[in-house]
């Protein structure tokens, strides 16, 4: 049962796609979009990916979310600092997206945010309420 609970965001992403396809209410789409983005950014099971002390390898411990690190204090906010400081673009992409699973979570996070914006903007542009 824990495995299903750990991946609830993927189910929410499927429901979000179905809601867009079936003309679901704007409020439902906004809520699902934000939930999917929050899941991908802060809860999806991933590797830590923070740069180790040698500066060449990346941490392979389990973490929650593509923006968060593992239980090591130094790793907890290292990915967030990489985004803000941007010392090297390669370090950022390798730390945040070390493998295909994290890349997919990143696509889901961006898709959720775009969906939330679209759910607010489209009704305003088309004049629907």
C-alpha positions as CSV (number, residue, x, y, z in Angstrom):
1,X,0.0,0.0,0.0
2,X,2.9,2.4,0.7
3,X,4.0,2.1,-2.9
4,X,0.7,3.3,-4.2
5,X,0.7,6.2,-1.7
6,X,4.2,7.2,-2.8
7,X,3.1,7.7,-6.4
8,X,-0.4,9.4,-5.9
9,X,0.8,12.3,-8.1
10,X,0.9,10.2,-11.2
11,X,-2.7,9.2,-10.6
12,X,-3.6,12.9,-10.2
13,X,-1.8,13.7,-13.5
14,X,-3.9,11.1,-15.2
15,X,-7.1,12.6,-13.7
16,X,-5.9,16.0,-14.8
17,X,-5.4,14.9,-18.4
18,X,-8.9,13.4,-18.3
19,X,-10.4,16.6,-16.8
20,X,-8.9,18.6,-19.6
21,X,-10.1,16.2,-22.2
22,X,-13.7,16.0,-20.8
23,X,-14.0,19.8,-20.2
24,X,-13.8,19.6,-16.4
25,X,-14.4,22.6,-14.2
26,X,-11.7,25.3,-14.0
27,X,-11.4,25.0,-10.2
28,X,-10.9,21.2,-10.4
29,X,-8.2,21.6,-13.1
30,X,-6.4,24.3,-11.1
31,X,-6.4,22.2,-7.9
32,X,-5.2,19.1,-9.8
33,X,-2.5,21.1,-11.6
34,X,-1.1,22.5,-8.4
35,X,-1.2,19.1,-6.7
36,X,0.6,17.5,-9.5
37,X,3.3,20.2,-9.5
38,X,3.7,20.1,-5.8
39,X,4.0,16.3,-5.9
40,X,6.7,16.4,-8.6
41,X,8.7,19.2,-6.9
42,X,8.6,18.1,-3.3
43,X,7.3,14.5,-2.9
44,X,8.1,12.2,-5.8
45,X,10.6,9.4,-4.7
46,X,13.9,10.2,-6.4
47,X,17.7,10.1,-5.8
48,X,19.2,13.0,-4.0
49,X,21.6,14.0,-6.8
50,X,23.5,16.6,-4.7
51,X,27.1,17.1,-5.6
52,X,29.4,15.1,-3.2
53,X,32.5,16.6,-1.6
54,X,34.8,15.4,-4.3
55,X,32.9,17.6,-6.7
56,X,32.7,14.9,-9.4
57,X,30.1,12.5,-8.2
58,X,26.5,12.8,-7.1
59,X,24.7,11.5,-4.1
60,X,22.6,8.4,-4.8
61,X,20.6,8.3,-1.5
62,X,16.8,8.4,-1.6
63,X,15.1,11.8,-1.5
64,X,11.6,13.3,-1.9
65,X,11.0,15.6,-4.8
66,X,13.2,16.8,-7.6
67,X,14.1,20.0,-5.7
68,X,14.9,18.4,-2.3
69,X,17.9,16.5,-1.1
70,X,18.4,13.5,1.2
71,X,18.7,13.4,5.0
72,X,22.2,14.9,5.0
73,X,22.0,18.5,6.1
74,X,24.4,19.8,3.4
75,X,22.2,18.2,0.7
76,X,18.8,19.3,1.8
77,X,18.9,22.7,0.0
78,X,21.8,22.3,-2.3
79,X,19.5,21.8,-5.4
80,X,17.6,25.0,-4.5
81,X,20.9,26.9,-4.2
82,X,22.0,25.6,-7.6
83,X,18.8,27.1,-9.1
84,X,19.3,30.4,-7.5
85,X,23.1,30.8,-7.8
86,X,23.5,29.1,-11.2
87,X,27.2,28.6,-11.0
88,X,27.1,26.1,-13.9
89,X,24.1,25.0,-16.0
90,X,25.5,21.5,-16.3
91,X,25.7,21.1,-12.5
92,X,22.1,22.2,-12.2
93,X,20.8,19.8,-14.8
94,X,22.9,16.9,-13.5
95,X,21.8,17.5,-9.9
96,X,18.1,18.0,-10.6
97,X,17.7,15.5,-13.4
98,X,20.2,12.7,-12.9
99,X,18.1,10.0,-14.7
100,X,15.0,9.5,-16.8
101,X,12.7,9.2,-13.7
102,X,13.6,12.7,-12.5
103,X,13.3,14.1,-16.0
104,X,9.8,12.7,-16.3
105,X,9.0,14.2,-12.9
106,X,10.3,17.6,-14.1
107,X,8.1,17.4,-17.2
108,X,5.1,16.6,-15.0
109,X,5.9,19.5,-12.7
110,X,6.2,22.0,-15.6
111,X,3.1,20.5,-17.2
112,X,1.1,21.0,-14.0
113,X,2.2,24.6,-13.7
114,X,1.4,25.3,-17.3
115,X,-2.0,23.6,-16.8
116,X,-2.8,25.8,-13.8
117,X,-1.9,28.9,-15.7
118,X,-4.0,27.8,-18.7
119,X,-6.9,27.0,-16.5
120,X,-6.9,30.5,-15.3
121,X,-6.1,32.3,-18.6
122,X,-8.2,30.4,-21.1
123,X,-11.6,31.2,-19.5
124,X,-10.6,34.9,-19.3
125,X,-9.6,35.0,-23.0
126,X,-12.6,33.0,-24.3
127,X,-15.1,34.8,-22.0
128,X,-16.3,31.6,-20.3
129,X,-16.9,31.5,-16.6
